Amino acid sequence: MDYAPLNATVRAPSVLRPGQEFSYTVRIDNVFPRDYPLPSCPIYRLGVGGAAAGPWQRIECSQTSVGEHDSVEFTLRGQLPPDTKPGRRRLTWMAVMSNGEATIADMGTDGTTITVTH
């Protein structure tokens, strides 16, 4: 897999319940001194604790590129699987661009920490 020259960060509620639907924001930063083209909007997948939390979906966007040293933000919907066990978990997020390059959010921390409660 090739990685896109992009960094992604997820902001989500810190406490969620099994089966809960929620909104979260993904910020994608272009860290290079050239525009990154988006001929079509990326597909993405949300995960919880290393397991998929739903199918691949396409981001609805109007951007045709991410400018050099610029960023874009998307507000997306997610849902924790109903069988998610209580405790601290990591939300993971991966996007694949139309050229096949991927970006994974919060790679340095293996995801965004959430607490799952009853």
Secondary structure, DSSP 4 states (H G I P E B T S, - for coil): -PBPSEEEEEE--SEE-TT-EEEEEEEEEE-SSS-EE-SSPPEEEEEETTEE-S--EE-----SEE-TT-EEEEEEEEE--TTPPSEEEEEEEEEE-TTS-EEETTGGGTSEEEEE--
